[in-house]
């Protein structure tokens, strides 16, 4: 693979220079899918910078931002499992690896009760570093595709999901 974790394979050949907010449905969808792949690649690269996998990064992110998590930061393992779309064993193994790295703490208040996880200070620091790397890479990516394209893509998604865009069937 050539190019940086976030950059194009050949920066002198902007892949999407001809795509604008007025481009057809297929071009906008192609650009959107390309950007999603690039974002996944940059997240993987950023996670690797702090020696965690993409899935471990997603777990850290969810633990930090879990909806309805108590103020003390303890998140039910079952909630994390559902977020990651993982089975019980996979979620437990993932949390075990994060615990072994010192990134999360685990508690089980009752002997056979539910388990809870929360970020340790090291986990918070790792997540902050990944987030900073991702933010910087996303800014570069946004500048690469040009001003106005991110809002155009959000508008495209909103129209499509909201029924305002006829979608691919109307444009063969």
N, CA and C atoms as a LAMMPS dump frame, in Angstrom:
ITEM: TIMESTEP
0
ITEM: NUMBER OF ATOMS
516
ITEM: BOX BOUNDS ff ff ff
-5.0000000000000000e+02 5.0000000000000000e+02
-5.0000000000000000e+02 5.0000000000000000e+02
-5.0000000000000000e+02 5.0000000000000000e+02
ITEM: ATOMS id mol type element x y z
1 1 1 N 0.85 -1.168 0
2 1 2 C 0 0 0
3 1 3 C 0.894 1.229 0
4 2 1 N 0.596 2.165 -0.884
5 2 2 C 1.372 3.389 -0.935
6 2 3 C 0.572 4.518 -0.335
7 3 1 N 1.205 5.662 -0.178
8 3 2 C 0.524 6.808 0.405
9 3 3 C 0.556 6.735 1.92
10 4 1 N 0.111 7.795 2.559
11 4 2 C 0.064 7.823 4.018
12 4 3 C -1.191 7.118 4.493
13 5 1 N -1.354 7.087 5.799
14 5 2 C -2.544 6.446 6.359
15 5 3 C -3.81 7.163 5.941
16 6 1 N -3.691 8.444 5.649
17 6 2 C -4.892 9.201 5.309
18 6 3 C -4.839 9.792 3.922
19 7 1 N -3.669 9.93 3.364
20 7 2 C -3.52 10.652 2.113
21 7 3 C -3.771 9.8 0.889
22 8 1 N -3.879 10.453 -0.269
23 8 2 C -4.124 9.742 -1.513
24 8 3 C -2.876 8.973 -1.935
25 9 1 N -3.065 8.018 -2.821
26 9 2 C -1.929 7.259 -3.324
27 9 3 C -1.007 8.187 -4.116
28 10 1 N -1.564 9.125 -4.869
29 10 2 C -0.775 10.087 -5.638
30 10 3 C -1.382 11.471 -5.428
31 11 1 N -0.779 12.309 -4.571
32 11 2 C -1.382 13.599 -4.245
33 11 3 C -1.485 14.547 -5.434
34 12 1 N -0.775 14.267 -6.536
35 12 2 C -0.88 15.134 -7.712
36 12 3 C -2.092 14.777 -8.573
37 13 1 N -2.765 13.687 -8.245
38 13 2 C -3.924 13.244 -9.009
39 13 3 C -5.13 13.156 -8.088
40 14 1 N -5.782 14.293 -7.79
41 14 2 C -6.919 14.245 -6.86
42 14 3 C -8.057 13.398 -7.431
43 15 1 N -8.295 12.309 -6.755
44 15 2 C -9.251 11.306 -7.212
45 15 3 C -10.649 11.876 -7.425
46 16 1 N -11.011 12.807 -6.591
47 16 2 C -12.396 13.271 -6.59
48 16 3 C -12.544 14.736 -6.976
49 17 1 N -11.581 15.279 -7.718
50 17 2 C -11.608 16.707 -8.05
51 17 3 C -12.856 17.113 -8.822
52 18 1 N -13.406 16.208 -9.625
53 18 2 C -14.562 16.573 -10.445
54 18 3 C -15.892 16.421 -9.72
55 19 1 N -15.884 15.859 -8.519
56 19 2 C -17.13 15.667 -7.78
57 19 3 C -17.461 16.949 -7.036
58 20 1 N -18.679 17.413 -7.209
59 20 2 C -19.147 18.621 -6.528
60 20 3 C -20.445 18.311 -5.801
61 21 1 N -20.946 19.294 -5.083
62 21 2 C -22.211 19.118 -4.367
63 21 3 C -23.364 18.836 -5.331
64 22 1 N -23.193 19.209 -6.601
65 22 2 C -24.24 18.995 -7.597
66 22 3 C -24.041 17.715 -8.393
67 23 1 N -23.03 16.923 -8.049
68 23 2 C -22.772 15.679 -8.773
69 23 3 C -23.938 14.715 -8.606
70 24 1 N -23.972 13.718 -9.49
71 24 2 C -25.098 12.784 -9.412
72 24 3 C -24.963 11.851 -8.207
73 25 1 N -26.048 11.126 -7.953
74 25 2 C -26.163 10.256 -6.794
75 25 3 C -25.02 9.263 -6.721
76 26 1 N -24.68 8.631 -7.844
77 26 2 C -23.641 7.607 -7.865
78 26 3 C -22.276 8.18 -7.52
79 27 1 N -21.962 9.364 -8.061
80 27 2 C -20.666 9.984 -7.757
81 27 3 C -20.568 10.337 -6.271
82 28 1 N -21.626 10.9 -5.715
83 28 2 C -21.606 11.243 -4.293
84 28 3 C -21.498 9.989 -3.426
85 29 1 N -22.191 8.923 -3.806
86 29 2 C -22.09 7.687 -3.04
87 29 3 C -20.697 7.079 -3.16
88 30 1 N -20.105 7.148 -4.342
89 30 2 C -18.747 6.63 -4.523
90 30 3 C -17.767 7.412 -3.646
91 31 1 N -17.905 8.728 -3.645
92 31 2 C -17.038 9.561 -2.809
93 31 3 C -17.262 9.24 -1.331
94 32 1 N -18.503 9.133 -0.927
95 32 2 C -18.815 8.829 0.466
96 32 3 C -18.179 7.501 0.888
97 33 1 N -18.315 6.483 0.072
98 33 2 C -17.728 5.185 0.404
99 33 3 C -16.208 5.244 0.435
100 34 1 N -15.621 5.985 -0.483
101 34 2 C -14.17 6.166 -0.478
102 34 3 C -13.732 6.842 0.828
103 35 1 N -14.461 7.879 1.222
104 35 2 C -14.104 8.59 2.455
105 35 3 C -14.271 7.703 3.68
106 36 1 N -15.309 6.884 3.705
107 36 2 C -15.496 5.966 4.837
108 36 3 C -14.329 4.98 4.925
109 37 1 N -13.892 4.468 3.794
110 37 2 C -12.73 3.568 3.803
111 37 3 C -11.481 4.294 4.287
112 38 1 N -11.308 5.531 3.839
113 38 2 C -10.143 6.313 4.277
114 38 3 C -10.201 6.588 5.77
115 39 1 N -11.403 6.89 6.283
116 39 2 C -11.556 7.159 7.71
117 39 3 C -11.241 5.899 8.512
118 40 1 N -11.724 4.751 8.063
119 40 2 C -11.399 3.507 8.752
120 40 3 C -9.895 3.247 8.733
121 41 1 N -9.247 3.553 7.62
122 41 2 C -7.806 3.355 7.531
123 41 3 C -7.08 4.295 8.486
124 42 1 N -7.507 5.553 8.532
125 42 2 C -6.814 6.496 9.423
126 42 3 C -7.046 6.145 10.879
127 43 1 N -8.253 5.657 11.212
128 43 2 C -8.504 5.237 12.587
129 43 3 C -7.631 4.04 12.962
130 44 1 N -7.452 3.13 12.028
131 44 2 C -6.592 1.979 12.279
132 44 3 C -5.148 2.429 12.499
133 45 1 N -4.695 3.349 11.673
134 45 2 C -3.335 3.867 11.803
135 45 3 C -3.159 4.583 13.15
136 46 1 N -4.118 5.435 13.509
137 46 2 C -4.046 6.175 14.773
138 46 3 C -4.056 5.226 15.969
139 47 1 N -4.912 4.215 15.927
140 47 2 C -4.967 3.238 17.022
141 47 3 C -3.633 2.517 17.144
142 48 1 N -3.047 2.173 16.013
143 48 2 C -1.759 1.497 16.031
144 48 3 C -0.656 2.329 16.656
145 49 1 N -0.798 3.654 16.576
146 49 2 C 0.193 4.551 17.177
147 49 3 C 0.256 4.401 18.699
148 50 1 N -0.845 3.932 19.305
149 50 2 C -0.855 3.724 20.759
150 50 3 C -0.98 2.244 21.104
151 51 1 N -0.676 1.394 20.127
152 51 2 C -0.618 -0.045 20.329
153 51 3 C -1.957 -0.656 20.746
154 52 1 N -3.017 -0.215 20.095
155 52 2 C -4.309 -0.876 20.256
156 52 3 C -4.873 -1.176 18.871
157 53 1 N -5.76 -2.148 18.813
158 53 2 C -6.407 -2.492 17.551
159 53 3 C -7.577 -1.531 17.298
160 54 1 N -8.105 -1.596 16.081
161 54 2 C -9.283 -0.774 15.761
162 54 3 C -10.433 -1.093 16.717
163 55 1 N -10.66 -2.365 16.954
164 55 2 C -11.776 -2.766 17.816
165 55 3 C -11.546 -2.318 19.259
166 56 1 N -10.302 -2.381 19.714
167 56 2 C -9.997 -1.894 21.061
168 56 3 C -10.236 -0.394 21.132
169 57 1 N -9.886 0.318 20.06
170 57 2 C -10.158 1.762 20.026
171 57 3 C -11.653 2.02 20.114
172 58 1 N -12.445 1.261 19.344
173 58 2 C -13.904 1.438 19.384
174 58 3 C -14.432 1.173 20.794
175 59 1 N -13.873 0.178 21.452
176 59 2 C -14.311 -0.123 22.829
177 59 3 C -13.973 1.034 23.757
178 60 1 N -12.759 1.553 23.668
179 60 2 C -12.377 2.694 24.513
180 60 3 C -13.298 3.882 24.255
181 61 1 N -13.567 4.123 22.98
182 61 2 C -14.433 5.245 22.611
183 61 3 C -15.833 5.073 23.193
184 62 1 N -16.366 3.866 23.102
185 62 2 C -17.705 3.647 23.636
186 62 3 C -17.732 3.779 25.153
187 63 1 N -16.73 3.226 25.805
188 63 2 C -16.699 3.316 27.27
189 63 3 C -16.685 4.777 27.706
190 64 1 N -15.938 5.6 26.999
191 64 2 C -15.867 7.033 27.337
192 64 3 C -17.184 7.748 27.036
193 65 1 N -17.813 7.386 25.92
194 65 2 C -18.998 8.127 25.489
195 65 3 C -20.292 7.358 25.561
196 66 1 N -20.345 6.313 26.366
197 66 2 C -21.546 5.477 26.43
198 66 3 C -22.767 6.288 26.844
199 67 1 N -23.855 6.131 26.107
200 67 2 C -25.082 6.808 26.517
201 67 3 C -25.582 6.231 27.835
202 68 1 N -26.087 7.066 28.638
203 68 2 C -26.667 6.721 29.946
204 68 3 C -25.681 6.039 30.885
205 69 1 N -24.387 6.231 30.66
206 69 2 C -23.402 5.681 31.601
207 69 3 C -23.408 6.539 32.864
208 70 1 N -23.238 5.913 34
209 70 2 C -23.208 6.697 35.236
210 70 3 C -21.994 7.636 35.256
211 71 1 N -22.089 8.638 36.078
212 71 2 C -21.024 9.646 36.172
213 71 3 C -19.681 9.041 36.58
214 72 1 N -19.698 7.922 37.292
215 72 2 C -18.432 7.319 37.717
216 72 3 C -17.72 6.582 36.583
217 73 1 N -18.353 6.5 35.41
218 73 2 C -17.7 5.929 34.245
219 73 3 C -17.809 4.424 34.084
220 74 1 N -18.441 3.735 35.015
221 74 2 C -18.569 2.277 34.901
222 74 3 C -19.671 1.941 33.907
223 75 1 N -19.316 1.218 32.866
224 75 2 C -20.243 0.848 31.793
225 75 3 C -20.481 -0.661 31.849
226 76 1 N -21.731 -1.101 31.784
227 76 2 C -21.99 -2.543 31.781
228 76 3 C -21.318 -3.217 30.579
229 77 1 N -20.674 -4.323 30.827
230 77 2 C -20.021 -5.07 29.751
231 77 3 C -21.026 -5.457 28.67
232 78 1 N -22.262 -5.772 29.063
233 78 2 C -23.288 -6.14 28.082
234 78 3 C -23.613 -4.977 27.146
235 79 1 N -23.568 -3.76 27.659
236 79 2 C -23.808 -2.592 26.815
237 79 3 C -22.671 -2.45 25.799
238 80 1 N -21.449 -2.637 26.248
239 80 2 C -20.295 -2.589 25.358
240 80 3 C -20.39 -3.692 24.306
241 81 1 N -20.775 -4.874 24.728
242 81 2 C -20.931 -6.003 23.813
243 81 3 C -21.922 -5.679 22.705
244 82 1 N -23.047 -5.097 23.08
245 82 2 C -24.065 -4.743 22.077
246 82 3 C -23.536 -3.677 21.122
247 83 1 N -22.824 -2.693 21.646
248 83 2 C -22.266 -1.632 20.807
249 83 3 C -21.286 -2.206 19.788
250 84 1 N -20.454 -3.128 20.214
251 84 2 C -19.432 -3.695 19.333
252 84 3 C -19.973 -4.802 18.426
253 85 1 N -21.245 -5.163 18.619
254 85 2 C -21.87 -6.25 17.872
255 85 3 C -21.077 -7.537 18.051
256 86 1 N -20.72 -7.802 19.272
257 86 2 C -19.874 -8.953 19.607
258 86 3 C -20.635 -9.936 20.481
259 87 1 N -20.203 -11.162 20.44
260 87 2 C -20.78 -12.14 21.364
261 87 3 C -20.116 -11.978 22.732
262 88 1 N -20.647 -12.677 23.734
263 88 2 C -20.146 -12.524 25.103
264 88 3 C -18.662 -12.855 25.223
265 89 1 N -18.248 -13.966 24.628
266 89 2 C -16.853 -14.39 24.756
267 89 3 C -15.906 -13.383 24.099
268 90 1 N -16.274 -12.886 22.93
269 90 2 C -15.426 -11.921 22.229
270 90 3 C -15.289 -10.636 23.028
271 91 1 N -16.41 -10.146 23.564
272 91 2 C -16.362 -8.918 24.361
273 91 3 C -15.515 -9.123 25.612
274 92 1 N -15.656 -10.267 26.257
275 92 2 C -14.87 -10.541 27.464
276 92 3 C -13.382 -10.625 27.14
277 93 1 N -13.042 -11.248 26.024
278 93 2 C -11.635 -11.338 25.626
279 93 3 C -11.064 -9.962 25.298
280 94 1 N -11.846 -9.164 24.614
281 94 2 C -11.411 -7.812 24.26
282 94 3 C -11.147 -6.984 25.512
283 95 1 N -12.077 -7.032 26.444
284 95 2 C -11.92 -6.294 27.693
285 95 3 C -10.725 -6.845 28.474
286 96 1 N -10.529 -8.154 28.448
287 96 2 C -9.375 -8.743 29.122
288 96 3 C -8.057 -8.223 28.556
289 97 1 N -7.991 -8.085 27.231
290 97 2 C -6.766 -7.546 26.621
291 97 3 C -6.554 -6.078 27.001
292 98 1 N -7.645 -5.323 27.014
293 98 2 C -7.535 -3.908 27.411
294 98 3 C -7.12 -3.79 28.871
295 99 1 N -7.648 -4.67 29.717
296 99 2 C -7.261 -4.679 31.128
297 99 3 C -5.779 -5.034 31.274
298 100 1 N -5.327 -6.028 30.513
299 100 2 C -3.921 -6.436 30.572
300 100 3 C -2.981 -5.311 30.146
301 101 1 N -3.461 -4.437 29.27
302 101 2 C -2.66 -3.289 28.827
303 101 3 C -2.777 -2.11 29.792
304 102 1 N -3.641 -2.256 30.804
305 102 2 C -3.816 -1.188 31.776
306 102 3 C -4.716 -0.061 31.311
307 103 1 N -5.526 -0.318 30.278
308 103 2 C -6.367 0.735 29.702
309 103 3 C -7.777 0.772 30.28
310 104 1 N -8.232 -0.334 30.867
311 104 2 C -9.544 -0.368 31.506
312 104 3 C -9.444 -1.093 32.832
313 105 1 N -10.383 -0.778 33.692
314 105 2 C -10.565 -1.502 34.951
315 105 3 C -11.878 -2.267 34.825
316 106 1 N -11.96 -3.394 35.483
317 106 2 C -13.149 -4.242 35.431
318 106 3 C -13.594 -4.521 36.86
319 107 1 N -14.918 -4.474 37.078
320 107 2 C -15.451 -4.862 38.386
321 107 3 C -16.699 -5.696 38.181
322 108 1 N -16.922 -6.563 39.131
323 108 2 C -18.112 -7.409 39.153
324 108 3 C -18.609 -7.365 40.587
325 109 1 N -19.572 -6.479 40.89
326 109 2 C -20.014 -6.285 42.266
327 109 3 C -20.564 -7.541 42.942
328 110 1 N -21.279 -8.36 42.2
329 110 2 C -21.835 -9.596 42.768
330 110 3 C -21.171 -10.79 42.084
331 111 1 N -21.063 -11.865 42.812
332 111 2 C -20.336 -13.045 42.315
333 111 3 C -20.77 -13.461 40.917
334 112 1 N -22.027 -13.587 40.686
335 112 2 C -22.531 -13.968 39.363
336 112 3 C -23.264 -12.813 38.686
337 113 1 N -23.007 -11.61 39.147
338 113 2 C -23.678 -10.44 38.588
339 113 3 C -22.983 -9.921 37.344
340 114 1 N -23.52 -8.864 36.8
341 114 2 C -22.946 -8.297 35.579
342 114 3 C -21.584 -7.649 35.844
343 115 1 N -20.754 -7.656 34.826
344 115 2 C -19.441 -7.012 34.9
345 115 3 C -19.569 -5.581 34.38
346 116 1 N -18.706 -4.715 34.877
347 116 2 C -18.656 -3.318 34.455
348 116 3 C -17.21 -2.974 34.103
349 117 1 N -17.046 -2.042 33.167
350 117 2 C -15.704 -1.59 32.776
351 117 3 C -15.668 -0.066 32.77
352 118 1 N -14.471 0.473 33.001
353 118 2 C -14.28 1.906 32.846
354 118 3 C -12.83 2.152 32.445
355 119 1 N -12.6 3.32 31.89
356 119 2 C -11.256 3.68 31.462
357 119 3 C -10.382 3.982 32.668
358 120 1 N -9.137 3.581 32.58
359 120 2 C -8.129 3.979 33.564
360 120 3 C -7.518 5.297 33.068
361 121 1 N -6.703 5.961 33.87
362 121 2 C -6.009 7.157 33.362
363 121 3 C -5.202 6.855 32.092
364 122 1 N -4.578 5.679 32.016
365 122 2 C -3.832 5.307 30.806
366 122 3 C -4.782 5.128 29.619
367 123 1 N -5.965 4.575 29.863
368 123 2 C -6.965 4.417 28.811
369 123 3 C -7.459 5.758 28.302
370 124 1 N -7.673 6.686 29.235
371 124 2 C -8.098 8.03 28.839
372 124 3 C -7.012 8.718 28.02
373 125 1 N -5.758 8.542 28.406
374 125 2 C -4.646 9.158 27.669
375 125 3 C -4.526 8.553 26.269
376 126 1 N -4.667 7.229 26.164
377 126 2 C -4.585 6.569 24.858
378 126 3 C -5.708 7.047 23.953
379 127 1 N -6.922 7.128 24.493
380 127 2 C -8.064 7.586 23.7
381 127 3 C -7.874 9.035 23.269
382 128 1 N -7.353 9.879 24.146
383 128 2 C -7.107 11.281 23.798
384 128 3 C -6.082 11.381 22.663
385 129 1 N -5.04 10.561 22.71
386 129 2 C -4.022 10.607 21.656
387 129 3 C -4.608 10.15 20.319
388 130 1 N -5.364 9.054 20.339
389 130 2 C -5.997 8.565 19.112
390 130 3 C -6.938 9.63 18.55
391 131 1 N -7.723 10.246 19.419
392 131 2 C -8.685 11.262 18.974
393 131 3 C -7.977 12.457 18.354
394 132 1 N -6.867 12.871 18.929
395 132 2 C -6.102 13.987 18.366
396 132 3 C -5.546 13.619 16.997
397 133 1 N -4.984 12.431 16.883
398 133 2 C -4.458 11.981 15.59
399 133 3 C -5.574 11.907 14.551
400 134 1 N -6.73 11.365 14.936
401 134 2 C -7.861 11.273 14.01
402 134 3 C -8.362 12.644 13.591
403 135 1 N -8.487 13.551 14.542
404 135 2 C -8.97 14.893 14.23
405 135 3 C -8.035 15.574 13.232
406 136 1 N -6.745 15.486 13.462
407 136 2 C -5.79 16.109 12.55
408 136 3 C -5.867 15.486 11.156
409 137 1 N -5.984 14.165 11.095
410 137 2 C -6.085 13.484 9.807
411 137 3 C -7.391 13.844 9.097
412 138 1 N -8.484 13.952 9.849
413 138 2 C -9.764 14.338 9.237
414 138 3 C -9.716 15.756 8.692
415 139 1 N -9.014 16.63 9.366
416 139 2 C -8.855 18.001 8.847
417 139 3 C -8.108 17.981 7.524
418 140 1 N -7.049 17.159 7.44
419 140 2 C -6.31 17.03 6.189
420 140 3 C -7.199 16.453 5.096
421 141 1 N -7.969 15.448 5.439
422 141 2 C -8.87 14.824 4.477
423 141 3 C -9.92 15.809 3.993
424 142 1 N -10.476 16.585 4.895
425 142 2 C -11.473 17.582 4.534
426 142 3 C -10.876 18.634 3.601
427 143 1 N -9.657 19.07 3.892
428 143 2 C -8.992 20.05 3.031
429 143 3 C -8.716 19.451 1.656
430 144 1 N -8.392 18.176 1.62
431 144 2 C -8.086 17.508 0.351
432 144 3 C -9.295 17.464 -0.574
433 145 1 N -10.472 17.149 -0.028
434 145 2 C -11.642 17.038 -0.901
435 145 3 C -12.258 18.399 -1.198
436 146 1 N -11.824 19.412 -0.485
437 146 2 C -12.257 20.767 -0.803
438 146 3 C -13.34 21.275 0.124
439 147 1 N -13.354 22.602 0.289
440 147 2 C -14.368 23.207 1.155
441 147 3 C -15.764 22.979 0.582
442 148 1 N -16.664 22.689 1.445
443 148 2 C -18.048 22.513 1.024
444 148 3 C -18.45 21.081 0.734
445 149 1 N -17.462 20.188 0.513
446 149 2 C -17.852 18.818 0.18
447 149 3 C -18.36 18.046 1.39
448 150 1 N -17.786 18.259 2.563
449 150 2 C -18.296 17.543 3.737
450 150 3 C -19.752 17.918 3.982
451 151 1 N -20.109 19.226 4.008
452 151 2 C -21.525 19.553 4.163
453 151 3 C -22.383 19.005 3.022
454 152 1 N -21.831 18.974 1.809
455 152 2 C -22.585 18.424 0.679
456 152 3 C -22.86 16.938 0.881
457 153 1 N -21.875 16.21 1.386
458 153 2 C -22.067 14.781 1.632
459 153 3 C -23.075 14.54 2.751
460 154 1 N -23.009 15.353 3.796
461 154 2 C -23.99 15.239 4.878
462 154 3 C -25.389 15.523 4.331
463 155 1 N -25.502 16.538 3.485
464 155 2 C -26.788 16.838 2.856
465 155 3 C -27.277 15.692 1.984
466 156 1 N -26.358 15.086 1.257
467 156 2 C -26.697 13.942 0.411
468 156 3 C -27.235 12.791 1.255
469 157 1 N -26.564 12.484 2.343
470 157 2 C -27.006 11.407 3.23
471 157 3 C -28.371 11.739 3.822
472 158 1 N -28.536 12.976 4.267
473 158 2 C -29.796 13.398 4.872
474 158 3 C -30.946 13.297 3.872
475 159 1 N -30.717 13.766 2.652
476 159 2 C -31.771 13.68 1.626
477 159 3 C -32.114 12.231 1.317
478 160 1 N -31.099 11.397 1.197
479 160 2 C -31.324 9.997 0.853
480 160 3 C -32.086 9.273 1.954
481 161 1 N -31.659 9.45 3.201
482 161 2 C -32.321 8.768 4.313
483 161 3 C -33.701 9.34 4.592
484 162 1 N -33.859 10.641 4.331
485 162 2 C -35.131 11.279 4.597
486 162 3 C -36.128 11.156 3.464
487 163 1 N -35.722 10.515 2.381
488 163 2 C -36.634 10.33 1.258
489 163 3 C -36.647 11.482 0.278
490 164 1 N -35.851 12.521 0.52
491 164 2 C -35.831 13.654 -0.404
492 164 3 C -34.992 13.405 -1.639
493 165 1 N -34.147 12.393 -1.616
494 165 2 C -33.308 12.047 -2.755
495 165 3 C -33.855 10.747 -3.314
496 166 1 N -34.159 10.693 -4.604
497 166 2 C -34.765 9.492 -5.142
498 166 3 C -33.857 8.269 -5.134
499 167 1 N -32.571 8.466 -4.956
500 167 2 C -31.64 7.337 -4.851
501 167 3 C -31.28 6.745 -6.193
502 168 1 N -30.629 5.605 -6.173
503 168 2 C -30.057 5.037 -7.378
504 168 3 C -31.092 4.559 -8.382
505 169 1 N -32.268 4.142 -7.912
506 169 2 C -33.252 3.606 -8.835
507 169 3 C -33.752 4.634 -9.842
508 170 1 N -33.688 5.89 -9.481
509 170 2 C -34.183 6.951 -10.358
510 170 3 C -33.122 7.38 -11.363
511 171 1 N -31.883 6.941 -11.197
512 171 2 C -30.801 7.407 -12.065
513 171 3 C -29.984 6.22 -12.575
514 172 1 N -30.393 5.658 -13.64
515 172 2 C -29.649 4.5 -14.181
516 172 3 C -28.631 4.967 -15.136
